[in-house]
Amino acid sequence: MTEKALRLGTRRSKLAMSQSGQVADAVSQVTGRPVELVPITTYGDTSREHLSQIGGTGVFVAALREALVRGEVDFAVHSLKDLPTAPHDELVLAAVPEREDPRDVIIARDALKFTDLPRGARIGTGSARRMAQLNAYARGHGMEITTVPIRGNVDTRIGYVKSGELDAVVLAAAGMNRVGRSDEVTDFLSVDTILPAPGQGALAVECTVRNTELTAALAELDDPFTRAAVTAERSLLAALEAGCTAPVGALADLLADGPIVKEMRLRGVVGTTDGTTLVQLSTTGPVPETHEAAMALGRELATEMLAQGAAGLMGERAH
């Protein structure tokens, strides 16, 4: 008798289905059980309002989490950057698999690089974080750009460029890779130019606290370095009291001496969307070996950023 399939809750978008499918295959391998995808529509998928208007934090994950708690699915996969930073009483972050490329990318007309865009170029993005850093970079390098707020899936966003409505759009490298469309990318933005969203490129695999057997099996997919990095980044976000739509960028990366990983560096940025003011700082410490140590790294950098005036740059604060 074949074992009952595990039900994996996922958003319905092509990107979500693709990344959940990859996790499903890995879970099948570690559990020996078939995994079926259960597509769930979230409020963030149906609302056409700008993310900052609908609250941002959790709009893509609430429906999945409700299905988990009700027992309609056994586990769920989210883009980690969509996950609220506050822990959920009934759910556990069972695995953070190895991270994809965390960078942002440009898809521009005529295969242009970001720095080759014409004067006055219109660049689409739904992210205040991207707007702040793009505008700050342009301001500092004598470029003239206009950032245009957009929503929609990968096809919709790239469509704005194909139709000539926009000169370029900014998307996450990880998403383009996961849907097999990285060949459409015209420029990879260095993290020295634009820091990604906290947790960008990483996935979160959640299940209920009470399902200890599945939690233990899913833990085999966990990548400890990725988990330490995203924990530090999300701790920074939480300590800034910022939601996932705030103009906050963060990236923790490992500093290695040859094959030996020596330290973890955490960089953070907060800025006004017009790019006139940015607070950008970094801190370096031993690679965190515990959840608490990773959290402390994030809190420490947030404290320094707040002392430099970061709070005043974030607009609405999450409560």
Backbone torsions as a table, in degrees:
resi	resn	phi	psi	omega
1	MET	NA	128.2	179.8
2	THR	-74.8	144.7	179.7
3	GLU	-69.5	149.1	-179.9
4	LYS	-62.0	140.8	-179.0
5	ALA	-69.1	143.0	171.7
6	LEU	-79.1	140.1	-178.5
7	ARG	-101.0	120.5	-178.3
8	LEU	-105.6	116.7	178.0
9	GLY	-80.0	132.6	-178.3
10	THR	-146.4	154.1	169.0
11	ARG	-65.7	162.0	-174.0
12	ARG	-85.9	-12.8	-174.7
13	SER	-61.6	156.3	-179.5
14	LYS	-57.1	-41.8	180.0
15	LEU	-64.1	-47.7	-179.1
16	ALA	-61.8	-43.1	-179.9
17	MET	-63.9	-37.1	-179.3
18	SER	-67.6	-48.4	-177.5
19	GLN	-70.4	-33.5	177.6
20	SER	-68.4	-35.6	177.1
21	GLY	-61.4	-38.8	178.7
22	GLN	-66.4	-40.3	177.3
23	VAL	-66.8	-40.9	179.9
24	ALA	-56.1	-43.5	179.3
25	ASP	-61.8	-43.6	-179.2
26	ALA	-65.9	-38.8	-179.7
27	VAL	-67.9	-38.7	176.4
28	SER	-58.4	-40.5	-179.1
29	GLN	-66.0	-42.6	-176.2
30	VAL	-80.1	-24.9	-177.2
31	THR	-102.1	-19.6	-175.2
32	GLY	73.7	10.0	-179.1
33	ARG	-112.7	148.1	174.5
34	PRO	-67.1	152.3	178.5
35	VAL	-126.0	128.7	176.9
36	GLU	-112.1	140.5	178.9
37	LEU	-82.5	134.6	176.1
38	VAL	-116.3	98.7	-177.8
39	PRO	-71.3	134.5	-178.3
40	ILE	-129.5	132.8	178.4
41	THR	-85.6	130.4	179.4
42	THR	-107.1	162.1	-179.7
43	TYR	-59.4	-37.9	179.7
44	GLY	-64.1	-25.3	179.5
45	ASP	-79.0	-32.2	-173.9
46	THR	-93.9	-27.4	-179.3
47	SER	-75.4	136.4	178.0
48	ARG	-98.0	0.9	-179.8
49	GLU	-69.7	160.0	176.3
50	HIS	-64.3	142.2	-175.0
51	LEU	-54.0	-38.6	-177.6
52	SER	-67.0	-24.0	-180.0
53	GLN	-76.4	-33.8	-175.3
54	ILE	-94.2	8.9	173.6
55	GLY	101.6	-22.6	173.9
56	GLY	69.2	-72.7	-171.4
57	THR	-60.7	116.7	172.5
58	GLY	85.1	-2.5	-175.5
59	VAL	-65.3	-24.5	179.9
60	PHE	-94.6	-7.7	-174.5
61	VAL	-116.1	-19.4	-173.4
62	ALA	-57.4	-46.2	-177.3
63	ALA	-65.5	-37.1	178.0
64	LEU	-65.5	-42.2	-179.1
65	ARG	-66.8	-37.3	178.2
66	GLU	-64.2	-41.1	178.6
67	ALA	-62.9	-37.6	178.0
68	LEU	-64.1	-50.0	-177.5
69	VAL	-62.5	-36.9	-179.8
70	ARG	-76.9	-9.2	179.4
71	GLY	83.8	14.6	179.8
72	GLU	-78.1	-23.9	173.2
73	VAL	-133.2	158.9	-177.9
74	ASP	-89.9	-32.4	176.0
75	PHE	-155.5	166.4	-176.7
76	ALA	-135.7	151.9	176.1
77	VAL	-118.4	129.3	177.7
78	HIS	-124.8	157.4	161.9
79	SER	-71.4	125.1	-172.5
80	LEU	-58.3	-31.7	-177.4
81	LYS	-68.6	-14.5	177.4
82	ASP	-87.1	-10.1	-172.7
83	LEU	-81.6	127.9	175.6
84	PRO	-57.4	149.3	-176.3
85	THR	-77.0	-23.6	-179.2
86	ALA	-72.9	136.6	179.1
87	PRO	-65.9	154.4	178.9
88	HIS	-104.6	128.6	-174.7
89	ASP	-56.0	-37.6	-171.6
90	GLU	-100.8	-3.1	-175.0
91	LEU	-122.6	155.5	179.5
92	VAL	-128.6	140.9	174.9
93	LEU	-81.2	92.8	-170.4
94	ALA	-73.7	-32.6	-179.2
95	ALA	-154.5	143.4	168.3
96	VAL	-122.4	97.6	-178.0
97	PRO	-64.9	170.3	-179.4
98	GLU	-55.5	136.9	-173.2
99	ARG	-73.4	143.3	169.4
100	GLU	-77.7	-179.3	176.3
101	ASP	-56.9	120.7	-177.5
102	PRO	-81.7	-5.4	-171.6
103	ARG	-71.5	160.2	167.7
104	ASP	-89.2	154.5	178.2
105	VAL	-131.5	158.3	175.8
106	ILE	-108.0	135.5	168.0
107	ILE	-116.8	108.6	-172.5
108	ALA	-120.7	157.7	175.9
109	ARG	-65.1	152.6	177.0
110	ASP	56.3	26.1	177.8
111	ALA	55.8	33.2	-177.2
112	LEU	-75.3	148.5	169.6
113	LYS	-80.8	161.3	-179.9
114	PHE	-54.7	-48.0	-174.4
115	THR	-74.6	-8.9	178.6
116	ASP	-99.3	1.7	-179.5
117	LEU	-63.3	145.3	-177.7
118	PRO	-67.8	158.3	176.8
119	ARG	-56.4	131.8	-179.8
120	GLY	83.1	10.7	-178.7
121	ALA	-56.3	140.6	177.9
122	ARG	-99.4	120.0	-176.3
123	ILE	-117.3	124.1	-177.5
124	GLY	-93.3	136.3	173.0
125	THR	-161.9	146.3	176.8
126	GLY	-93.9	7.7	-170.2
127	SER	-111.8	123.7	175.9
128	ALA	-63.0	-34.4	179.0
129	ARG	-61.2	-46.7	179.7
130	ARG	-66.0	-42.9	179.6
131	MET	-57.2	-47.8	-177.3
132	ALA	-57.5	-46.5	-174.3
133	GLN	-78.1	-36.4	176.3
134	LEU	-62.2	-46.5	-178.8
135	ASN	-65.8	-38.3	179.2
136	ALA	-66.4	-42.0	180.0
137	TYR	-63.8	-47.2	-178.8
138	ALA	-59.6	-44.0	-179.9
139	ARG	-60.4	-40.2	-177.1
140	GLY	-79.3	-12.7	-176.2
141	HIS	-121.4	20.6	174.7
142	GLY	67.0	23.3	177.3
143	MET	-94.9	153.5	174.0
144	GLU	-119.5	113.2	179.3
145	ILE	-131.9	160.5	171.9
146	THR	-123.2	123.7	176.7
147	THR	-91.6	133.6	-174.5
148	VAL	-118.1	122.9	-179.9
149	PRO	-69.9	128.8	178.2
150	ILE	-134.7	158.7	172.1
151	ARG	-125.8	176.8	172.9
152	GLY	117.2	168.8	-179.5
153	ASN	-79.3	-178.3	-176.3
154	VAL	-56.6	-45.3	-178.8
155	ASP	-61.4	-45.4	-178.9
156	THR	-59.9	-46.0	-175.8
157	ARG	-67.3	-44.9	179.1
158	ILE	-66.2	-30.0	177.9
159	GLY	-58.9	-33.4	178.5
160	TYR	-62.2	-33.1	179.2
161	VAL	-77.5	-44.4	-178.4
162	LYS	-61.4	-35.4	-178.3
163	SER	-80.0	-9.5	-179.8
164	GLY	85.8	2.5	179.4
165	GLU	-67.6	-35.1	177.9
166	LEU	-127.1	155.7	177.4
167	ASP	-83.3	-28.1	-177.8
168	ALA	-160.9	158.6	169.6
169	VAL	-131.0	155.9	178.5
170	VAL	-111.6	130.3	178.3
171	LEU	-134.5	175.0	177.9
172	ALA	-88.4	134.5	177.8
173	ALA	-55.5	-41.6	-176.2
174	ALA	-58.5	-43.4	-179.1
175	GLY	-64.9	-43.4	179.4
176	MET	-62.8	-39.8	178.5
177	ASN	-65.5	-42.5	-174.8
178	ARG	-69.7	-27.3	176.9
179	VAL	-96.4	8.7	174.4
180	GLY	70.4	33.5	-177.1
181	ARG	-124.0	24.8	-177.5
182	SER	-65.2	-17.7	178.9
183	ASP	-69.8	-14.1	178.9
184	GLU	-86.5	-10.5	-179.9
185	VAL	-68.5	132.0	178.6
186	THR	-101.9	-16.5	178.8
187	ASP	-159.2	133.7	172.0
188	PHE	-94.4	126.4	-178.6
189	LEU	-87.6	120.7	179.7
190	SER	-60.3	145.5	177.1
191	VAL	-67.0	-13.5	173.9
192	ASP	-75.9	-20.8	177.1
193	THR	-91.7	-47.8	-178.9
194	ILE	-136.0	117.8	175.5
195	LEU	-77.5	136.2	-179.5
196	PRO	-71.5	174.1	174.0
197	ALA	-68.7	148.7	175.5
198	PRO	-54.1	126.7	179.0
199	GLY	83.3	0.8	-177.4
200	GLN	-60.5	136.5	-179.8
201	GLY	89.0	-10.2	-179.5
202	ALA	-104.9	152.9	176.5
203	LEU	-109.6	152.9	176.1
204	ALA	-117.4	127.8	176.9
205	VAL	-110.5	113.9	-175.9
206	GLU	-112.2	144.6	166.7
207	CYS	-144.0	178.6	-175.4
208	THR	-78.3	150.4	179.3
209	VAL	-57.9	-35.9	-174.9
210	ARG	-73.9	-18.4	-177.9
211	ASN	-89.9	72.0	-172.5
212	THR	-67.3	-32.6	-178.2
213	GLU	-66.0	-46.4	179.9
214	LEU	-68.9	-38.2	178.0
215	THR	-56.6	-44.0	-179.4
216	ALA	-65.5	-39.4	-179.9
217	ALA	-68.3	-43.0	-178.9
218	LEU	-65.3	-29.3	-179.1
219	ALA	-57.6	-21.5	178.9
220	GLU	-67.1	-19.3	179.5
221	LEU	-86.5	-6.6	-173.4
222	ASP	-72.7	137.3	174.7
223	ASP	-108.9	111.6	-171.7
224	PRO	-60.8	-35.5	179.7
225	PHE	-68.1	-43.1	178.2
226	THR	-62.0	-43.7	-178.8
227	ARG	-62.3	-43.4	179.8
228	ALA	-62.1	-42.9	-178.5
229	ALA	-63.7	-50.0	-176.2
230	VAL	-71.4	-28.0	175.9
231	THR	-64.4	-42.9	178.2
232	ALA	-64.0	-43.6	-179.1
233	GLU	-63.9	-43.3	-178.2
234	ARG	-73.4	-28.9	175.5
235	SER	-66.1	-39.3	175.3
236	LEU	-59.9	-47.6	-179.7
237	LEU	-60.0	-44.9	-178.8
238	ALA	-65.1	-41.6	-178.1
239	ALA	-69.3	-25.3	174.4
240	LEU	-80.1	-4.2	-176.6
241	GLU	55.8	39.9	-177.8
242	ALA	-109.7	142.4	175.2
243	GLY	-84.0	177.0	-175.3
244	CYS	-76.2	-0.1	173.1
245	THR	-102.3	-1.0	179.4
246	ALA	-70.6	154.6	-177.8
247	PRO	-76.9	58.6	-177.6
248	VAL	-113.0	127.7	172.6
249	GLY	-114.3	146.5	178.0
250	ALA	-156.1	143.0	175.5
251	LEU	-149.5	126.8	172.3
252	ALA	-104.5	126.5	175.6
253	ASP	-131.0	161.2	-175.6
254	LEU	-94.0	133.8	177.8
255	LEU	-101.6	118.4	-175.1
256	ALA	-114.8	149.7	172.0
257	ASP	-111.1	95.4	-172.2
258	GLY	66.1	-132.1	-178.5
259	PRO	-81.4	-8.4	-174.5
260	ILE	-95.3	118.5	178.0
261	VAL	-77.1	122.6	-174.5
262	LYS	-96.8	-50.0	-171.4
263	GLU	-146.4	167.8	172.0
264	MET	-114.6	132.3	176.2
265	ARG	-107.4	132.2	176.4
266	LEU	-116.1	124.2	177.0
267	ARG	-113.7	142.1	178.7
268	GLY	-137.4	150.3	176.8
269	VAL	-143.7	142.5	172.0
270	VAL	-135.1	139.8	179.8
271	GLY	-154.6	164.0	172.0
272	THR	-77.1	146.8	-172.6
273	THR	-63.2	-24.2	178.8
274	ASP	-80.4	-3.4	175.6
275	GLY	79.1	6.6	-177.6
276	THR	-72.9	-29.9	-178.2
277	THR	-133.6	127.1	175.6
278	LEU	-129.6	140.2	167.1
279	VAL	-111.7	113.9	-176.6
280	GLN	-129.8	120.0	-177.0
281	LEU	-138.0	164.0	174.5
282	SER	-142.3	159.2	175.7
283	THR	-141.2	151.4	-179.5
284	THR	-130.7	139.2	179.4
285	GLY	-153.8	178.6	176.9
286	PRO	-58.5	151.2	177.0
287	VAL	-60.7	122.0	-175.9
288	PRO	-64.3	129.5	-179.9
289	GLU	-99.0	-8.6	179.3
290	THR	-131.2	161.7	176.3
291	HIS	-58.3	-42.8	-177.6
292	GLU	-62.5	-41.0	-179.1
293	ALA	-65.5	-39.3	178.6
294	ALA	-66.8	-40.3	178.0
295	MET	-62.6	-40.8	-177.5
296	ALA	-64.3	-37.9	179.6
297	LEU	-61.0	-43.7	179.2
298	GLY	-65.7	-43.7	-179.1
299	ARG	-64.1	-39.1	-178.5
300	GLU	-61.5	-45.2	-179.4
301	LEU	-70.0	-37.5	178.5
302	ALA	-61.1	-40.8	179.6
303	THR	-60.4	-43.2	178.9
304	GLU	-65.1	-39.9	-179.1
305	MET	-67.5	-39.0	177.7
306	LEU	-64.8	-37.2	178.3
307	ALA	-65.2	-25.2	179.1
308	GLN	-91.1	5.5	175.7
309	GLY	98.2	17.9	-177.1
310	ALA	-61.6	-35.2	-174.3
311	ALA	-57.9	-38.9	-177.4
312	GLY	-72.4	-8.9	-175.2
313	LEU	-97.8	-6.9	-169.4
314	MET	-94.5	-0.8	-178.7
315	GLY	65.4	-129.3	-178.0
316	GLU	-65.8	136.3	177.3
317	ARG	-98.3	144.5	176.6
318	ALA	-79.2	143.3	-179.6
319	HIS	-121.9	NA	NA
